[in-house]
Amino acid sequence: MKCAVIHRPSEAALSLIARKVRDKALRDIIENGHVESIGICQGTVLEIIVASDTAEKTSDVMVCEINGSCPQHMTCLGLFGKTSAVTAAMDAIKAIQF
């Protein structure tokens, strides 16, 4: 699974992600710039689901699917929150043996 973190995301990055998030409450948070860091994971459906569960159990992050061009295709997992929380969640995800 590919993983990346964006600390202090730019307005352009936030706008791009907000357009791909279906959850209105989270989209509003993203659009208003109330995101300190973003963790992004790309993998298989199995990897994304396990990563989502691990992230929420590890730290105080908001987790959502970032949709691709086809609504049935789960392409990425987004983790949103404070830098320390996103970093802890991403470390836990990277430690998973798939």
Secondary structure, DSSP 4 states (H G I P E B T S, - for coil): -EEEEEES--HHHHHHHHTT---HHHHHHHHTT--SEEEEEE--HHHHHHHHHHHHHHSS-EEEEEE-SSTT-EEEEEEEE-HHHHHHHHHHHHT---
